[in-house]
Amino acid sequence: MKNVFTIFKREFFGYFNSPVAYVILVIFVLAAQGFTFFFGNFLDQGDASLARPFFMWHPWLYIVLAPAVGMKLWSEEYRLGTLELLMTMPIAPWQSILGKYLAAAVVWAIALLLTFPIVWTVFYLGNPDLGPILSAYVASYCYALSCLAVTCAVSAFTRSQVICFIISVAICLLLTLFGMQPIIEAIIKALPSSMEGVVRFIAYLCFLTHYYEMTKGLLVLRDLLYFSSIIAVCLMITAWALQSKRS
Amino acid sequence: MIKVENLRKVFGAKVAVDNVSFTVKKGEVLGFLGPNGAGKSTTMRMVTGFFAPTAGSVSIGGVDMLENPEQAKKSIGYLPENAPLYSDMSVSSFLGFCAELRGLHGAARSKAIDHAIDLCFLQNVRNQSVDTLSKGYRHRTCLAQSLIHDPDILILDEPTDGLDPNQKHEVRALIKRMGEKKAIVFSTHILEEVEAACTRAIIIDRGKIVADGTPDELKRRAPGADSVRVIIRGSGARAEIEKLGCVEKIEATASDDSSLIGRALPTKKSTGAEVAREIGALAALRQWKVEELHHVEGKLDEYFRSITRSDVAA
């Protein structure tokens, strides 16, 4: 565990030694609040709730911003050649993977914590249930972590941060779009009816389907399990990619 | 301490390292020589556990690198080629990070950092950010990283690359000094370095070991090594020198009754030095005019060129 913490520390302070973390935190906080007021019609809905106006936008922000945070995780190691240093240290590869991933995860935890003014606002304006807000925050964090895990896996395949960013955005976008009701319906209509089950199954595997369930205020174990397994699979792919680069 | 057996590495269709075996004992400094692309770095990467070998085994202090990598890596300090560093850290925080991964915490960590900084002359840049360092400093920072836990085994891939002549000299002296208590493998293509610091040298070409011996042994294998070059004016010189007991034969480039220009080769039992002494004594006795009498020791780079082939020469 000490090794995981050492890796974590280096990676985490690496984010704050460069402008990356600050830029992304500022953009995320501004965009999350801005969308809520300007596009989410937060003040017009006449309801002290955050479900729709605030949390609805998060997946779209994560699609772009999570890869921006995660793209350097392994690409940078390849580019600098420091992977050779790291992998010849007396630590297990999973310790490096976990330490680095946790560093990026904590950056996102800070980003979400910094959105507290909107919660404060909604409590000032009305008398909302704290439960749904908390469960939506958990859902949002799960979404961020999943996009981050996808990026982590992609970055283990390339030494170019740009390529990692573009491919990660594309994958996260697909996993979001295929969970949107109108898109699912359109695909079902376009395909023969025998395919409906397959399409619904694929849609079920997408991030957004589970996110909606959770933001409704239902913190279902099933959805938490879903996100954890996405993260676990992505980290395993990372381990495999790192291993294959070395053999 | 290092035992490498039948190591082989294949990338796609290309055989990078083919059946390489060697051992390095404590107190030995092994120089790893070879043209670019010969497989030096690949071999070192397998020894340090970065690359998995296609076949063969690596044992570090009795611990198998493939079966128990974390244990085996503990006793190795490794300087990779091109000295990679995290560019967003300062020298001391980078060394601190490496110390922690080596299991040094608290006071032991600070002590290890100070010691490594002293050893590699980094005092002036201690708190400087790595990406503002000159190449020499970057290289020494990475070298400091490999020494931080005072390992029994050091694997250094081109440790003097990019250093100025003074720094090269210091690093060589450091390697030689540490070599008394550790097992060291370092690669280079600067041949004088091998003579200056190594107790043994291996020459590797196109993935295979083509020579293994002390620098002196290898030098003697150079074409024309350990012979005596002579230019002597005097009647009957050739015939008389040929009769000397220590002379195997004479390869003359030009000779007639009154002079000899060429090389005298010693017999197996004799040495070039003895031949030179005998010829000198004989010349004095006969009052020949000696224009040249030179014992050719042989050069490592001549031997190197005679058994390896670079891409340009091919």
Interface residues (C-beta under 8 A of the other chain):
Chain A: K2 N3 T6 I7 K9 R10 G14 N17 S18 L80 G81 T82 E84 L85 M87 T88 M89 P90 I91 A92 R246 S247
Chain B: R45 T48 G49 F50 F51 A52 E70 Q71 K73 K74 I76 Y78 P80 N82 P84 L85 Y86 S87 D88 M89 F97 C98 E100 L101 R102 G103 H105 C142 Q145
